[in-house]
Amino acid sequence: MKDNSTGCVLELKNPRQSKKIKKDIISIGQLQDEGWTLRVNGNTLIMEKGHRMLHFEKSYEEKNLYYMDATVVSKAQVLNVLDVR
């Protein structure tokens, strides 16, 4: 997955699927367990780990939900980014 706002590429570990949910969701708790820190700046939730950053914008239509403008990327693209770091 690539955060289109920051360019951060992230490999999601142990992804789960539900045919009832129409959107992709990310477990903030799982990211925290993997060492990501969380902070909120206004309506933006920011997750950071080292020099990587993910931005989630608060939804005005759905309470307590944050959205990330992201793109699914291939395993090769994730590995290329990880090899550079």
CYANA upper distance limits for C-alpha pairs under 8 A (distance plus 0.5 A):
  1 MET  CA      9 VAL  CA      6.17
  1 MET  CA     10 LEU  CA      5.81
  1 MET  CA     11 GLU  CA      6.79
  1 MET  CA     12 LEU  CA      7.82
  1 MET  CA     70 ALA  CA      7.00
  1 MET  CA     71 THR  CA      6.08
  1 MET  CA     72 VAL  CA      4.94
  1 MET  CA     73 VAL  CA      5.71
  1 MET  CA     78 VAL  CA      8.39
  2 LYS  CA      7 GLY  CA      6.59
  2 LYS  CA      8 CYS  CA      6.09
  2 LYS  CA      9 VAL  CA      4.83
  2 LYS  CA     10 LEU  CA      6.76
  2 LYS  CA     70 ALA  CA      5.82
  2 LYS  CA     71 THR  CA      5.61
  2 LYS  CA     72 VAL  CA      6.80
  2 LYS  CA     73 VAL  CA      7.00
  3 ASP  CA      7 GLY  CA      5.74
  3 ASP  CA      8 CYS  CA      5.80
  3 ASP  CA      9 VAL  CA      6.97
  3 ASP  CA     54 LEU  CA      6.73
  3 ASP  CA     55 HIS  CA      7.81
  3 ASP  CA     68 MET  CA      7.36
  3 ASP  CA     69 ASP  CA      6.61
  3 ASP  CA     70 ALA  CA      4.97
  3 ASP  CA     71 THR  CA      7.17
  4 ASN  CA      8 CYS  CA      8.10
  4 ASN  CA     69 ASP  CA      6.10
  4 ASN  CA     70 ALA  CA      5.66
  4 ASN  CA     71 THR  CA      7.28
  5 SER  CA     54 LEU  CA      8.44
  5 SER  CA     55 HIS  CA      7.41
  5 SER  CA     69 ASP  CA      7.26
  5 SER  CA     70 ALA  CA      8.39
  6 THR  CA     53 MET  CA      7.13
  6 THR  CA     54 LEU  CA      7.04
  6 THR  CA     55 HIS  CA      7.68
  8 CYS  CA     52 ARG  CA      6.52
  8 CYS  CA     53 MET  CA      6.75
  8 CYS  CA     54 LEU  CA      7.12
  9 VAL  CA     78 VAL  CA      6.76
  9 VAL  CA     81 VAL  CA      7.59
 10 LEU  CA     78 VAL  CA      7.20
 11 GLU  CA     75 LYS  CA      8.35
 11 GLU  CA     78 VAL  CA      6.88
 27 SER  CA     31 LEU  CA      7.03
 28 ILE  CA     32 GLN  CA      6.73
 29 GLY  CA     33 ASP  CA      6.70
 30 GLN  CA     34 GLU  CA      6.84
 31 LEU  CA     35 GLY  CA      7.09
 31 LEU  CA     36 TRP  CA      5.94
 32 GLN  CA     36 TRP  CA      5.13
 32 GLN  CA     37 THR  CA      6.50
 32 GLN  CA     38 LEU  CA      8.06
 35 GLY  CA     49 LYS  CA      7.03
 36 TRP  CA     47 MET  CA      6.55
 36 TRP  CA     48 GLU  CA      5.82
 36 TRP  CA     49 LYS  CA      5.22
 37 THR  CA     47 MET  CA      5.96
 37 THR  CA     48 GLU  CA      5.73
 37 THR  CA     49 LYS  CA      6.92
 38 LEU  CA     45 LEU  CA      7.59
 38 LEU  CA     46 ILE  CA      6.24
 38 LEU  CA     47 MET  CA      5.14
 38 LEU  CA     48 GLU  CA      7.08
 39 ARG  CA     45 LEU  CA      6.45
 39 ARG  CA     46 ILE  CA      5.81
 39 ARG  CA     47 MET  CA      7.12
 40 VAL  CA     44 THR  CA      6.25
 40 VAL  CA     45 LEU  CA      4.96
 40 VAL  CA     46 ILE  CA      6.47
 41 ASN  CA     45 LEU  CA      6.85
 41 ASN  CA     46 ILE  CA      7.93
 43 ASN  CA     57 GLU  CA      6.50
 43 ASN  CA     58 LYS  CA      5.74
 44 THR  CA     55 HIS  CA      7.07
 44 THR  CA     56 PHE  CA      6.14
 44 THR  CA     57 GLU  CA      5.21
 44 THR  CA     58 LYS  CA      6.64
 45 LEU  CA     55 HIS  CA      6.50
 45 LEU  CA     56 PHE  CA      5.53
 45 LEU  CA     57 GLU  CA      6.85
 45 LEU  CA     58 LYS  CA      7.93
 45 LEU  CA     66 TYR  CA      7.88
 46 ILE  CA     53 MET  CA      7.36
 46 ILE  CA     54 LEU  CA      6.24
 46 ILE  CA     55 HIS  CA      5.37
 46 ILE  CA     56 PHE  CA      6.85
 47 MET  CA     53 MET  CA      6.16
 47 MET  CA     54 LEU  CA      5.60
 47 MET  CA     55 HIS  CA      7.16
 48 GLU  CA     52 ARG  CA      6.19
 48 GLU  CA     53 MET  CA      5.03
 48 GLU  CA     54 LEU  CA      7.01
 49 LYS  CA     53 MET  CA      7.12
 54 LEU  CA     68 MET  CA      8.44
 55 HIS  CA     68 MET  CA      6.72
 56 PHE  CA     66 TYR  CA      5.88
 56 PHE  CA     67 TYR  CA      5.47
 56 PHE  CA     68 MET  CA      5.04
 56 PHE  CA     69 ASP  CA      8.21
 57 GLU  CA     66 TYR  CA      5.64
 57 GLU  CA     67 TYR  CA      5.65
 57 GLU  CA     68 MET  CA      6.80
 58 LYS  CA     64 ASN  CA      7.91
 58 LYS  CA     65 LEU  CA      6.56
 58 LYS  CA     66 TYR  CA      4.75
 58 LYS  CA     67 TYR  CA      6.82
 59 SER  CA     63 LYS  CA      7.22
 59 SER  CA     64 ASN  CA      7.89
 59 SER  CA     65 LEU  CA      6.19
 59 SER  CA     66 TYR  CA      6.04
 59 SER  CA     67 TYR  CA      7.20
 73 VAL  CA     77 GLN  CA      6.78
 73 VAL  CA     78 VAL  CA      7.64
 74 SER  CA     78 VAL  CA      7.08
 75 LYS  CA     79 LEU  CA      6.70
 76 ALA  CA     80 ASN  CA      6.58
 77 GLN  CA     81 VAL  CA      6.90
 78 VAL  CA     82 LEU  CA      6.74
 79 LEU  CA     83 ASP  CA      6.46
 80 ASN  CA     84 VAL  CA      6.97
 81 VAL  CA     85 ARG  CA      7.24
